[in-house]
Amino acid sequence: MAIWAFDFDGTLCEDRFPEIGPAKLQAIEKAKSIKAEGNIIILWTCRVNERLAEAVEFCRGLNLIMSMRMCRRISKNTEMTAERYMRIIMWTIGRKT
C-alpha cells in the first residue's frame, strides 16, 4: 500500500480558483486506478469550508472517492514539512483502522 496525494486546483481540475474548472480526466482516471490497486488517495488542497465541500462533491460526481482530505492552508508562522504532514496522515490513518 502506498499513500498518494492529489492536488485539486490545477491537477484534478483546471485551476480557476475560487471556481472549479473543468475536470482533468486523465488525472481523475489515474487517481481512480491508484485507489483500485489498494492505495490510499488524499485530496490535497487549500480549499476550506464550502469550497472544500464543493471540491469533495466534484470528485464524488466523477466517482472519485478520496480516502481522506488534507488542507494545506498553513499559518505563515508555522513551518510544515513533508515529514510532519506524513506523521499527521499516518496518525489519521491509524485512527481509522
N, C-alpha and C positions, 0 to 999 in steps of 0.2 A: 504494500500500500504506500502511496505517495500523497503528498499534500500539494495541491495546485491552487494558486490564487489568480483570479481573472479580474483585471481592472474593468470597470463598467464603461465609463465615457472614453471613447476612443479605441476600445478593444472589442467589447461585445456589441457596441453600437457606435455610430459616428458621433464625434464629440460636438454636441450642440447645447451643452450645459447652459442654463438650468433645464432646458427642454431635453427630451430623449430623442436622439437621432435615429435614423433607420438602422435596423439590425445588421450586424456584420455576420452573415450566415455561416461563413467558413469558421469563424471563431466560435460561434454558438455550437456548431456541429462538433468541433474539436473538443469543447468542454463536455458535451454530452458523451462522447466516446471515451474520454478520460474517466468520467464518473462511472460509466458502464463497466469499465475494467476494474472497478472496486476501489478507486481512489477517492480521496476527499477533495471536493472543489469548494473554493471560497469566493464569495463576491467581495471584491476589494474595492472600496470606493470612498470618496469624500462626502458622498450624499448622506444626509441625516434626515430624520423625521419623515415628513411627507415625501420628500424627494427620494429617500431611501425606499420607502414603501412602493413608490412608483417604479423604481428600478427592479425591485423584487417581483412585482406584478408583471412587468415587461418580460422578465426571464421566464416566469411561470407560463405566460401566454405563448412562449416558444417551446414549452415543455422542457425547460432547463431549470431544474430544482437544485439549488445550491445546498451543500451540506451545512454551511454556515456563512455568515457575512461579517466582515470586519470594516469598521470605519477607520480610515487613516487620517482623519482630521486631528491634528496634534497641536497642542499649545506651542507657541514659539519658545517657551521656557523649558520644554520637555524634549530631551534627546531620545528618540525612539529608534533603536537599532533593529536590524533584521533578526538578530538573536533574541531580543526582547519580544518582538512580535511572535516568533516561533514558540517561545515559552508560554505566551498568552494562548496561542492556538492549541498547543498540546494540553494545557490545563483545561481549556474549554472542551476539547475532545474527551479528555479523561472524565469529565463530569457527565458527559452524555452517555458513557458506556456503563 
